[in-house]
Each structure stands twice: as structure tokens, then as C-alpha cells.
Amino acid sequence: MSYDNTFSGDRTLGPITYDRVQPILKWVYTWMGLGLLLTTLVAFVTVSTPALLELAMNRAVFFGAIIAELALVVALSWGLQRMSPGVAATMFLVYAAVNGFTLSLIAVIYTSSSIVAAAGTAAALFGVMSVFAFTTNIDLTKWGAYFMMALIGLVIAMVINMFLRSGPFEMVISFFGVILFTGLTAYDTQKIKRLAATPELANDHSLAFKLSLIGALTLYLDFINLFLFLLRLMGRRR
């Protein structure tokens, strides 16, 4: 989604073959995997270290980390073209690490079996929708405006429920969140596939690297949000 402002792919590229997009996609999924691995590792270390876990449970530190995450995402999404590849990669890894620090608190709230089940379900849904995006003849990129409106609606509903604290409403929000990010996974995957086929990328390695990084960030966010909404929907609290 956010890379709309950074890259403007040509939609009249003709048939998109695997050979044309494979180099970019390899790096997209490599960076996404590194991000998820780093997030998981930091979350595990935080939960396993009483001092770090106590720090994560401090409200000031927690909200400071959330603000830092938002700042990093905005900086990567809107300022990527002006960054060097090294700076962009470092910011992505720092974001993944900070996210792991904040996500460590789910281990305090939910059982380990619930977390594993939600992660496995998210991985399965992510995989299915990625394959669908690569194989379907449907142009999912036309649905971008609808996905954006749904995402804004979801955020508004979550803010409202922060005051209502309604359990049933939270379940509805979580169910809608699962559906939305399942759809966004397919949408973003197909969009990255189309952008990866842009001819200019073959001769501009810096631009290709940046596309792979922002694509990885986008899919990383889709996966994390899908996982969190599944956990809220099906997770068992301690």
C-alpha cells in the first residue's frame, strides 16, 4: 500500500513472466523472512529476560516504542527514495526489532499454544493468498481504494472500542480484520509482482533494492496484522 508514493509501476507491461520478477521477489521474501525472524527472536529474548519484560510493561516505554515504530514506517514509506540502501535496510531491521519488543507482551496475555496456533493459521492464509495473487487473472490492484476505505474504517472502529470496551464488538472487529488483511495480502502481493516487472528495475539496482525492501515491509505488516487479529479472535488468555 504505502509504496504507491515511492514507486509508480507501469500497468501496461504485457505478460508478466516468472523470470522477469523472480530476482526482486526473492529479495522481497528474504527481507520479510529476516524481519519476522528478528521480531520473533527479540520477542523471545524479551519474554525470557525479566528486566526487559518489566521494561516492556512500563507504559511510558511501551508507548515510546509504538511511536518509534510509526515514525520508522512513515520514514521508510515516504522517504525511501532519498535514503541510501544501507540506511533503509538498517531502519527496516530496527523496526522489526522494536516491533518484537512490543509484541513480547502477547506472551503475557495469551497462552503459548494460542500464539503458535494463530501464527500457523496466519502463515497458512498468507501462503494461500500469495499463491492466489500470483496465479489469478483477476486484477486485484483495482480494489486499492476499497481496501483503503476498509482499513480506515477498521482503525476508526478500533479507536471507538477503546472507549466502549465491548467484547462482542471486539470480536466483530477482529473477524473483519482477519478478512481485510487476508485480502490485503493478495492485493499487495500482486502489486509487488507488477512493480517487480517494471523494465527500469533491471538497470537500476538501487531502485530494485528499495522496491524489495518496501515490498518486504508491506507484506511483513500484512502478516503481523493478520496474526494479531487471528490471535484476538481465537486466542486463549492466561
Secondary structure, DSSP 8 states (H G I E B T S, - for coil): -GGGGT----S---S--HHHHHHHHHHHHHHHHHHHHHHHHHHHHHHH-HHHHHHHTSHHHHHHHHHHHHHHHHHHHHHGGGS-HHHHHHHHHHHHHHHHHHHTTHHHHB-HHHHHHHHHHHHHHHHHHHHHHHH--S-GGGGHHHHHHHHHHHHHHHHHHHHH--HHHHHHHHHHHHHHHHHHHHHHHHHHHHHHT-GGGGG-HHHHHHHHHHHHHHHHHHHHHHHHHHHHHH--B-
